[in-house]
Every structure is written in C-alpha cells, then in structure tokens.
Amino acid sequence: MTFSDLTVFSLGVGMQFVKKEKTSMFEAICKMLVGKCPRLKKLCVSFDGLHSEEWIDFSQFWDGNWPQLEKLTVEFDGPIKVLNEGEDLSTKLTNFFRRMPKLECLHLGLEHVPNISSQEILPALTSLVFPERLSPSLFVSRKMARQLQYFGALELGEVESGKFPFRLFQHMTSLRYIAIICPKEKHLIPLWESAPQLERINFLFLDNDDNTLDPTVCNNLFIPYNLSLIYHYCHYT
C-alpha cells in the first residue's frame, strides 16, 4: 500500500507546544497530502490551540485536489501560515472547494473566513459546521442553503438582535438539525419560526457565560411538537 491508496487521513494536534525541529514534520505531512494522496474520501487536519516556536507553513494545503473527498475537517488555530504573500484567501478557498464536487460534510474552523463565491461550489454539501462568531451569510448562499440538513456551531449569543440573518434559514428547506452556542431567549422563537422543519436543536451552554439562556426558560416557551431541545454543558477550569 502506498500513500496514493489512502482514503482516510486524520491529524489532530491540540493544546500543546511544538518545538522548532518538529514544525518541518507537519509541513512534510501537508506536502504528502497535497502531492501523494489523490484518493482521499475523509480528511481531518486540526490544529486547535497550538503553540509553536515557529510558524507552521500550511499554505500549500489549499492546492490539494481531492475530487473523491466526502468529509473534510479543517481547524487552524495557532501559528499556522495559511497564505503566501500576495495570495487572496477568498480566491484560494473558492478554487479549493470547486475541486470537491462530492463533499457532503464540512467542518471549517478558521480565524477568518472571507466572503467566497459559493453559488456554484459544493453541490453535494449537506452538513456544515461553521466558525463561531461569524455570520453564516458570508459563506452560505441561498442556492447552497436549500441542501443543508445540519448546521452547527452558530453562536447566536454573540450576535445582536436584528443583525443575525434569520431569513437565511427560510431558504434551508432541508434543515433538520442545528447546534447553537450560548443561546439567548430572544433568539429562540425567531429561529424556529424561520425554520419550522427543524427536528432538533443542540444547545451548548458555557459555565463562564453569565448572559446565556437559562435552560428552564425553554419550559415556558411554545415549542413545536416535532422539535427536540438537547442541552450540553461545557466546563472551563
């Protein structure tokens, strides 16, 4: 078996310090994925809370050509170089996703996501986990919205009332599940009025957020009979 036969690859590095001599190892992995793994169907590259003596160059990652890819997780949190000088991230991402006609599930965790041309890309996408605190309207076009069944990691608690594009959910006619971080009471009714076909909402409550919704409030709200509310609590030490 050679690298060209790989169909699944996962790299997860989180909350650790990477010494200078090990940065080249990660860069070699990136080069291998881009140059020697054309048959990938599932790919996860996650740098979450990474600390390093030097920047890790992953700029060539966006040159990857994986036409069979069905599931992709990309998280770059830390000293990760994602672009070369003079390059435009919007153009890079647009061309990157155009080469993935079979991509169904996308978990995109970048510090900044530009407004990309998503009208004609990702035709098979049904599941999207989006960076917190960013408006989904930057990425999800109306055309793409119709096919989404799962939409995750929305942080409604960080968005002022009236500014969140609830009307976007009206175009998500296939949407069944959604995950929300730090929800507030004022967001709930507009949410399920905009997406009456929802079957499940996952709430993530952070114990260090004093302004988030009290879960008991949901007991006093009108909840559609077909909607299940699931609560998750995250404790920070």
ZAVO-421773 format. One record per residue (C-alpha): x negated, y, z negated; residue number from 1. Coordinates in Angstrom, 2 decimals, decimal comma. Last residue first. Layout:
// ZAVO-421773
<atom east="X" north="Y" up="Z" nr="NUM"/>
...
// end
This chain:
// ZAVO-421773
<atom east="11,17" north="25,23" up="-34,54" nr="237"/>
<atom east="13,81" north="25,53" up="-31,83" nr="236"/>
<atom east="17,00" north="23,47" up="-32,00" nr="235"/>
<atom east="19,12" north="22,88" up="-28,90" nr="234"/>
<atom east="22,77" north="21,98" up="-29,34" nr="233"/>
<atom east="24,83" north="20,31" up="-26,62" nr="232"/>
<atom east="28,60" north="20,60" up="-26,28" nr="231"/>
<atom east="30,86" north="18,93" up="-23,73" nr="230"/>
<atom east="34,10" north="20,51" up="-22,52" nr="229"/>
<atom east="36,38" north="18,29" up="-20,44" nr="228"/>
<atom east="38,80" north="19,83" up="-17,92" nr="227"/>
<atom east="41,75" north="17,99" up="-16,36" nr="226"/>
<atom east="44,30" north="19,31" up="-18,87" nr="225"/>
<atom east="43,28" north="22,92" up="-18,22" nr="224"/>
<atom east="42,06" north="24,65" up="-21,40" nr="223"/>
<atom east="44,08" north="27,43" up="-22,98" nr="222"/>
<atom east="41,88" north="28,85" up="-25,68" nr="221"/>
<atom east="42,20" north="28,30" up="-29,42" nr="220"/>
<atom east="40,11" north="25,14" up="-29,59" nr="219"/>
<atom east="37,46" north="26,83" up="-27,43" nr="218"/>
<atom east="36,84" north="29,33" up="-30,25" nr="217"/>
<atom east="35,52" north="26,48" up="-32,40" nr="216"/>
<atom east="32,41" north="26,34" up="-30,19" nr="215"/>
<atom east="31,34" north="29,81" up="-31,42" nr="214"/>
<atom east="30,05" north="31,49" up="-28,27" nr="213"/>
<atom east="26,57" north="32,98" up="-28,18" nr="212"/>
<atom east="25,57" north="36,21" up="-29,86" nr="211"/>
<atom east="23,43" north="34,84" up="-32,69" nr="210"/>
<atom east="21,06" north="32,98" up="-30,35" nr="209"/>
<atom east="18,37" north="31,09" up="-32,28" nr="208"/>
<atom east="20,48" north="27,93" up="-32,55" nr="207"/>
<atom east="20,73" north="27,64" up="-28,79" nr="206"/>
<atom east="24,02" north="26,26" up="-27,50" nr="205"/>
<atom east="24,13" north="24,32" up="-24,23" nr="204"/>
<atom east="27,67" north="23,96" up="-22,87" nr="203"/>
<atom east="28,44" north="21,24" up="-20,33" nr="202"/>
<atom east="31,62" north="21,91" up="-18,35" nr="201"/>
<atom east="33,54" north="19,00" up="-16,85" nr="200"/>
<atom east="36,35" north="18,44" up="-14,37" nr="199"/>
<atom east="36,30" north="21,71" up="-12,46" nr="198"/>
<atom east="38,99" north="21,99" up="-9,74" nr="197"/>
<atom east="40,28" north="25,26" up="-11,19" nr="196"/>
<atom east="37,05" north="27,08" up="-10,20" nr="195"/>
<atom east="37,71" north="30,83" up="-10,41" nr="194"/>
<atom east="40,28" north="30,41" up="-13,19" nr="193"/>
<atom east="37,81" north="28,07" up="-14,87" nr="192"/>
<atom east="35,12" north="30,73" up="-14,95" nr="191"/>
<atom east="37,30" north="33,77" up="-15,61" nr="190"/>
<atom east="38,67" north="31,94" up="-18,69" nr="189"/>
<atom east="35,22" north="31,07" up="-20,02" nr="188"/>
<atom east="33,21" north="34,26" up="-19,51" nr="187"/>
<atom east="34,78" north="36,41" up="-22,23" nr="186"/>
<atom east="34,11" north="33,69" up="-24,81" nr="185"/>
<atom east="30,38" north="33,75" up="-24,32" nr="184"/>
<atom east="28,23" north="30,91" up="-23,00" nr="183"/>
<atom east="24,63" north="30,40" up="-24,14" nr="182"/>
<atom east="23,52" north="28,09" up="-21,32" nr="181"/>
<atom east="26,09" north="26,73" up="-18,88" nr="180"/>
<atom east="26,21" north="23,40" up="-17,03" nr="179"/>
<atom east="28,76" north="22,79" up="-14,28" nr="178"/>
<atom east="30,60" north="19,77" up="-12,96" nr="177"/>
<atom east="33,31" north="19,27" up="-10,33" nr="176"/>
<atom east="32,56" north="21,75" up="-7,54" nr="175"/>
<atom east="33,89" north="20,61" up="-4,15" nr="174"/>
<atom east="35,72" north="23,87" up="-3,33" nr="173"/>
<atom east="32,75" north="26,00" up="-4,30" nr="172"/>
<atom east="34,08" north="29,05" up="-2,42" nr="171"/>
<atom east="36,11" north="30,22" up="-5,41" nr="170"/>
<atom east="32,95" north="29,78" up="-7,46" nr="169"/>
<atom east="31,34" north="32,71" up="-5,62" nr="168"/>
<atom east="34,16" north="34,94" up="-6,83" nr="167"/>
<atom east="32,70" north="34,62" up="-10,32" nr="166"/>
<atom east="29,74" north="36,73" up="-9,16" nr="165"/>
<atom east="28,47" north="37,83" up="-12,60" nr="164"/>
<atom east="28,38" north="41,61" up="-12,83" nr="163"/>
<atom east="31,83" north="42,17" up="-14,33" nr="162"/>
<atom east="30,87" north="41,01" up="-17,78" nr="161"/>
<atom east="27,15" north="41,39" up="-18,44" nr="160"/>
<atom east="24,98" north="38,38" up="-17,68" nr="159"/>
<atom east="22,66" north="36,80" up="-20,22" nr="158"/>
<atom east="25,37" north="34,72" up="-21,87" nr="157"/>
<atom east="26,30" north="33,37" up="-18,46" nr="156"/>
<atom east="23,05" north="31,44" up="-18,28" nr="155"/>
<atom east="23,72" north="29,02" up="-15,46" nr="154"/>
<atom east="21,59" north="25,91" up="-15,82" nr="153"/>
<atom east="23,55" north="23,61" up="-13,53" nr="152"/>
<atom east="25,84" north="23,43" up="-10,52" nr="151"/>
<atom east="27,24" north="20,04" up="-9,55" nr="150"/>
<atom east="29,59" north="19,29" up="-6,65" nr="149"/>
<atom east="28,18" north="21,75" up="-4,12" nr="148"/>
<atom east="29,50" north="21,39" up="-0,55" nr="147"/>
<atom east="31,54" north="24,59" up="-0,29" nr="146"/>
<atom east="28,77" north="26,73" up="-1,80" nr="145"/>
<atom east="26,44" north="26,17" up="1,16" nr="144"/>
<atom east="28,62" north="28,17" up="3,53" nr="143"/>
<atom east="29,28" north="30,81" up="0,91" nr="142"/>
<atom east="25,54" north="31,26" up="0,45" nr="141"/>
<atom east="23,77" north="30,07" up="-2,66" nr="140"/>
<atom east="20,35" north="31,59" up="-3,27" nr="139"/>
<atom east="20,62" north="35,15" up="-4,49" nr="138"/>
<atom east="24,32" north="34,59" up="-5,27" nr="137"/>
<atom east="23,16" north="32,24" up="-8,01" nr="136"/>
<atom east="22,24" north="35,27" up="-10,16" nr="135"/>
<atom east="19,09" north="34,68" up="-12,13" nr="134"/>
<atom east="18,96" north="34,43" up="-15,93" nr="133"/>
<atom east="18,25" north="30,68" up="-15,86" nr="132"/>
<atom east="16,67" north="29,11" up="-12,79" nr="131"/>
<atom east="19,09" north="26,96" up="-10,76" nr="130"/>
<atom east="20,07" north="23,32" up="-10,97" nr="129"/>
<atom east="21,74" north="22,41" up="-7,69" nr="128"/>
<atom east="23,64" north="19,26" up="-6,71" nr="127"/>
<atom east="25,50" north="18,59" up="-3,43" nr="126"/>
<atom east="22,89" north="19,57" up="-0,82" nr="125"/>
<atom east="23,29" north="17,80" up="2,54" nr="124"/>
<atom east="23,12" north="20,89" up="4,81" nr="123"/>
<atom east="20,04" north="22,24" up="3,02" nr="122"/>
<atom east="19,39" north="25,09" up="5,45" nr="121"/>
<atom east="21,62" north="27,02" up="7,86" nr="120"/>
<atom east="23,08" north="29,76" up="5,70" nr="119"/>
<atom east="20,32" north="29,72" up="3,10" nr="118"/>
<atom east="18,25" north="32,66" up="4,33" nr="117"/>
<atom east="16,41" north="33,41" up="1,11" nr="116"/>
<atom east="16,98" north="36,03" up="-1,56" nr="115"/>
<atom east="13,86" north="35,60" up="-3,63" nr="114"/>
<atom east="13,48" north="33,22" up="-6,58" nr="113"/>
<atom east="11,20" north="34,47" up="-9,35" nr="112"/>
<atom east="9,90" north="32,56" up="-12,37" nr="111"/>
<atom east="10,56" north="29,32" up="-10,54" nr="110"/>
<atom east="12,55" north="26,29" up="-11,66" nr="109"/>
<atom east="14,46" north="24,76" up="-8,76" nr="108"/>
<atom east="16,22" north="21,47" up="-9,43" nr="107"/>
<atom east="17,56" north="20,32" up="-6,06" nr="106"/>
<atom east="19,73" north="17,28" up="-5,37" nr="105"/>
<atom east="21,00" north="16,26" up="-1,92" nr="104"/>
<atom east="18,05" north="16,90" up="0,40" nr="103"/>
<atom east="18,65" north="15,11" up="3,72" nr="102"/>
<atom east="17,85" north="18,03" up="6,08" nr="101"/>
<atom east="14,58" north="18,79" up="4,27" nr="100"/>
<atom east="12,33" north="20,66" up="6,74" nr="99"/>
<atom east="14,55" north="23,75" up="6,58" nr="98"/>
<atom east="13,83" north="23,83" up="2,86" nr="97"/>
<atom east="10,16" north="24,73" up="3,35" nr="96"/>
<atom east="10,86" north="27,24" up="6,14" nr="95"/>
<atom east="13,22" north="29,19" up="3,88" nr="94"/>
<atom east="10,94" north="28,82" up="0,88" nr="93"/>
<atom east="7,89" north="30,21" up="2,69" nr="92"/>
<atom east="9,81" north="33,07" up="4,29" nr="91"/>
<atom east="11,19" north="34,20" up="0,93" nr="90"/>
<atom east="7,82" north="33,67" up="-0,76" nr="89"/>
<atom east="6,03" north="36,06" up="1,63" nr="88"/>
<atom east="2,32" north="35,49" up="2,21" nr="87"/>
<atom east="-0,21" north="38,34" up="2,24" nr="86"/>
<atom east="-2,49" north="36,81" up="-0,39" nr="85"/>
<atom east="-1,79" north="33,12" up="-0,86" nr="84"/>
<atom east="1,29" north="32,00" up="-2,69" nr="83"/>
<atom east="2,31" north="29,65" up="-5,51" nr="82"/>
<atom east="-0,66" north="30,06" up="-7,86" nr="81"/>
<atom east="0,34" north="28,34" up="-11,09" nr="80"/>
<atom east="-0,70" north="29,92" up="-14,38" nr="79"/>
<atom east="2,43" north="28,81" up="-16,27" nr="78"/>
<atom east="5,97" north="27,75" up="-15,49" nr="77"/>
<atom east="6,22" north="26,17" up="-12,03" nr="76"/>
<atom east="9,15" north="23,75" up="-12,02" nr="75"/>
<atom east="10,05" north="21,94" up="-8,79" nr="74"/>
<atom east="12,45" north="18,98" up="-8,82" nr="73"/>
<atom east="13,46" north="17,47" up="-5,49" nr="72"/>
<atom east="15,89" north="14,68" up="-4,60" nr="71"/>
<atom east="16,78" north="13,40" up="-1,14" nr="70"/>
<atom east="13,50" north="13,79" up="0,76" nr="69"/>
<atom east="13,44" north="11,99" up="4,12" nr="68"/>
<atom east="12,23" north="15,04" up="6,10" nr="67"/>
<atom east="9,27" north="15,57" up="3,76" nr="66"/>
<atom east="7,00" north="18,20" up="5,33" nr="65"/>
<atom east="4,99" north="19,98" up="2,66" nr="64"/>
<atom east="3,68" north="23,43" up="3,56" nr="63"/>
<atom east="5,35" north="24,87" up="0,44" nr="62"/>
<atom east="2,89" north="22,88" up="-1,70" nr="61"/>
<atom east="0,00" north="24,74" up="-0,05" nr="60"/>
<atom east="0,17" north="27,47" up="-2,72" nr="59"/>
<atom east="-0,37" north="25,00" up="-5,57" nr="58"/>
<atom east="-3,63" north="26,56" up="-6,76" nr="57"/>
<atom east="-3,97" north="26,12" up="-10,52" nr="56"/>
<atom east="-5,07" north="29,36" up="-12,18" nr="55"/>
<atom east="-7,95" north="28,91" up="-14,58" nr="54"/>
<atom east="-8,39" north="28,30" up="-18,31" nr="53"/>
<atom east="-4,93" north="26,74" up="-18,39" nr="52"/>
<atom east="-1,70" north="26,88" up="-20,36" nr="51"/>
<atom east="1,42" north="25,07" up="-19,15" nr="50"/>
<atom east="4,89" north="25,87" up="-20,46" nr="49"/>
<atom east="6,55" north="23,52" up="-18,00" nr="48"/>
<atom east="4,55" north="22,40" up="-14,97" nr="47"/>
<atom east="6,94" north="20,03" up="-13,19" nr="46"/>
<atom east="6,48" north="18,38" up="-9,81" nr="45"/>
<atom east="9,24" north="15,84" up="-9,11" nr="44"/>
<atom east="9,70" north="14,18" up="-5,72" nr="43"/>
<atom east="12,25" north="11,62" up="-4,56" nr="42"/>
<atom east="12,55" north="10,45" up="-0,95" nr="41"/>
<atom east="8,88" north="10,72" up="0,06" nr="40"/>
<atom east="7,98" north="9,30" up="3,48" nr="39"/>
<atom east="5,42" north="11,94" up="4,58" nr="38"/>
<atom east="2,98" north="11,34" up="1,71" nr="37"/>
<atom east="-0,58" north="11,98" up="2,96" nr="36"/>
<atom east="-1,09" north="15,67" up="3,67" nr="35"/>
<atom east="1,35" north="17,55" up="1,46" nr="34"/>
<atom east="1,42" north="15,09" up="-1,43" nr="33"/>
<atom east="-2,34" north="14,49" up="-1,31" nr="32"/>
<atom east="-3,15" north="18,22" up="-1,23" nr="31"/>
<atom east="-0,92" north="18,78" up="-4,26" nr="30"/>
<atom east="-2,61" north="15,91" up="-6,10" nr="29"/>
<atom east="-6,02" north="17,40" up="-5,27" nr="28"/>
<atom east="-4,89" north="20,72" up="-6,75" nr="27"/>
<atom east="-3,86" north="18,91" up="-9,92" nr="26"/>
<atom east="-7,28" north="17,29" up="-10,19" nr="25"/>
<atom east="-9,05" north="20,58" up="-9,44" nr="24"/>
<atom east="-7,44" north="22,07" up="-12,56" nr="23"/>
<atom east="-9,05" north="19,38" up="-14,71" nr="22"/>
<atom east="-12,53" north="20,91" up="-14,96" nr="21"/>
<atom east="-11,13" north="24,21" up="-16,24" nr="20"/>
<atom east="-9,34" north="22,69" up="-19,20" nr="19"/>
<atom east="-5,60" north="22,31" up="-19,26" nr="18"/>
<atom east="-3,78" north="23,34" up="-22,44" nr="17"/>
<atom east="-0,46" north="21,68" up="-23,13" nr="16"/>
<atom east="3,22" north="22,49" up="-23,30" nr="15"/>
<atom east="4,27" north="20,46" up="-20,28" nr="14"/>
<atom east="2,85" north="18,47" up="-17,39" nr="13"/>
<atom east="5,17" north="16,28" up="-15,34" nr="12"/>
<atom east="4,19" north="14,69" up="-12,03" nr="11"/>
<atom east="6,63" north="12,35" up="-10,31" nr="10"/>
<atom east="6,37" north="10,58" up="-6,98" nr="9"/>
<atom east="8,85" north="8,33" up="-5,15" nr="8"/>
<atom east="8,74" north="7,14" up="-1,51" nr="7"/>
<atom east="5,04" north="6,36" up="-1,26" nr="6"/>
<atom east="4,03" north="4,44" up="1,88" nr="5"/>
<atom east="1,74" north="7,20" up="3,18" nr="4"/>
<atom east="-0,23" north="6,98" up="-0,05" nr="3"/>
<atom east="-1,27" north="3,46" up="0,91" nr="2"/>
<atom east="0,00" north="0,00" up="0,00" nr="1"/>
// end
